[in-house]
Amino acid sequence: MQSLFRMDEKRLLSLVVLLAAMTSVVMYLNLSDNSNVTYHVIDLEEEEDQPELDQPMTSFMDYDMPPSPAVVQRDMRHYLCILQTNVVYVYAPAADSGILHCIMTRFGYLKDLFVTIPVNKRDPTKSRGYDDVRSTQYLRPSGVTSPLRVYREETIHVFAQPARYDREAMAKMFPENARYITMLRRPIHRFAADFVYSRLDKHFNTTAGADSPKNYLDNPEYWESQKTTSYCTRNCMSAVLGFPLDETKDIRDTQAAMDIIKQVDKDFSLVLIYEYLDQSLVLLKRHMCWGVTDIMYYLGTTHLRMPSQETLARLSTKEHIRNFRRVNSIDYVVYDYFNQTFWKRIKAEGKDFHKEVQNFQNIQKKVAMYCRVAMGNWNSANKTVIARSSWNEQFDFTRKMCYAFGREKQEWDDLLNERYFTAKRRPYKLSLPKLKV
């Protein structure tokens, strides 16, 4: 009898310990009382607010971030997501108009992660628009010479370069838990954007007169015979994703192409679609457990040099698409496949996904309106207030943030070079808000 009583006593004690543990977890997570979907960042340390500048910023300011919070609570069935800081972004020229590249680089830079850059500049006469991945080609933490930067590990946290996907080589270069991400774009639009931005006319015989995308699209086979460099103009997205294309930049075996597509689908955490940029960014935010400011963008002058929607529409005639498909058949297969998987992923996110996209677009519009005024008029307000929603807490978007969010690829590369190779410390810092994301 006493033995039975001791057994019940032990069970009761175990139950009390279990209830106490559950109570501690609930208090730690700081669960919200309302039923809306909200996010709570568990701050690992506090940071003092930085003073707002009362004078114009110099061209390059240092935006150092406090350590990233490690765990984020998504108040939906008490689900915890882990903040992902190791990311490999592989993309074809003009597939993202530079937007996602800048978002990835800014994320790493502001959070003081190691963002690798090429060690040597490309030779434009030999460039294909992307590089083969070799460990010696990209900077590692041990190559940093600035006395202000000390890295205890050889970890590359962020890779955002136009490089050819190589599964084996990249597995040796990047952390095992790195998330692989790419972005695809409607093939004919990607080509037109790259033609304008990269001046593809320089890669053809100058006497041929390929001075516009329309000339090429009228007769792609002819213009391919007039190329004078190895720069990619055919099936470029497939080439970047590692497809074994032949000398004509094509692949004859359709089944082999589908096998590679399925392997890419397995290897990559996300394949995003440029035509649905905002949906792609919200999907990225959810899967990486990032905050709303991590995916925001403010269009700089680079995007003004891209073809307008009207121009792209004029180039996308049935005849041009038919002509372009003849020499880019694999890119169309890849795009169509991942466009379908993209919408399956979105459907799996639930009904509130589209509401979050709309909320993100509203924030983007408000920030764009504020930055257009704030960056041109120093007598305007130093900040605009972004209201609380089911997906973010209220936060301030400052004038300094307009500059950070408007930087282009070359500016971020210059900042990284300065961080890694100079001994000069910048006088100001930028504090992004600690958000419920």
C-alpha positions, 0 to 999 in steps of 0.5 A: 500500500505504501509502495502504491502511495509512493508511486502515485506521489511520484506521478503527482510530482511529475505532473506538477513539474510538467505543468510548471515547465509548460507555464514557463514556456508559455511565459517565455513565448509571450503568447498573444491574446488575440487570435490574429496571426502575429509574430514576436521576435525574442530579442537577445539583447537591447540596443540604444537608439542612434541619433537621427542625423540633422544633415545630409548623409554622405554617399556611404554610411555604415549600417551595423546591426545588433546580433540577429534574434535566433528564435521567432514565435509565430502565434499560430498554433504556437509554432516556432520558426528559426531565423535563417541567416545562411543563404545561397542566392543563385540567379541569371543576369537580369532575372531579378532586376537586381532587387533580390540581390540587393535585399540579400546583400543588405540583409547580411550587411546590416546584420553583420554577417559575412557576405562574400564578394568575388576576389577578382573582377570579371574580364568583360570579354570572357564573361558569360553573365555568370561564373563557375563556382570555385572556392578560390574565386570568392572571398572568405573570412580569412581573407579579410585584412581590416583590423576592425573585422575579426571572424572566428569562423570560415563561414560564408553566411550570404552568397548572392552572385550570378554563378552557375549552380554546382551542387558538389562545389557549393556543398563544400563552400557553404554551411550544411543548413544554408537555404538555396534560393533562386528567382526566375523570370519570363524568359523573353522578358529576362532577355529584353531586360538583360539586352538593355542593362548589359548592352548585349549589342556589344556581344554581336558583330558590330556590322550586323546592327543588333541594336535592339531586342526587337532585331534579335527576336525577329531572327534569333538563329541569325543573331546567334551566328553573329555572336563574338563572345561567350556571353549567355543569350540562350537558355541562361536560367537553365545554364545558371541552374546547372543544366548540362547544355551542349555547344549550342546552349541546348539540351536534346534529351527532354527526360534528362531535362525533367530529371534535372528540374526535379533535382533542382526542386529538391535542392532549392528551398525556394524558386521565386518568380519575378512577375510576382515579386511581392508574393515572392518576397512575402514567401521568402519572409515566411520561409526564412523567418525574416522581418518585414524590413528584411524584404522591403525595397526602394527602387533605385536608378538601376531599375530605371534603365530596365525596359518598361512594361509597355516595351516588354509588352510590345516585344512579347508578340506571338511571333517573337515568343515563337521565335524566342522559344525555338532557341530557349525551349529549356528555359520555358520548360523550367519557368513553366514548371516552377511557376506551377510549384510557386503557386502550390507553395502559396496555396499551402501558406493559407488564406491569410497569405494574400492579406499579408501581401496586400499589407506589404504592398501598402507599406511599400507604397507609404515608404516609397512616397515618404522616401521620394520626399525625404531624400529630396527635402531635408526640411521634411519629417525625419521619419514616417510611422508604419502602423501595426498590423497582424503581420508587423508591429508599429515601427518608424521608417527613417530617412537614413533607412531610405538611403540604405534601402535604395542602394544598388549592387555596386554601392553594396559591393563598395561598402563590403570592400570597405568593411573588409579591407579598410581600417576606417570606421564610419561615424554613424550607425543605423538601428532598424526596429526590433519588429514583431515580424 
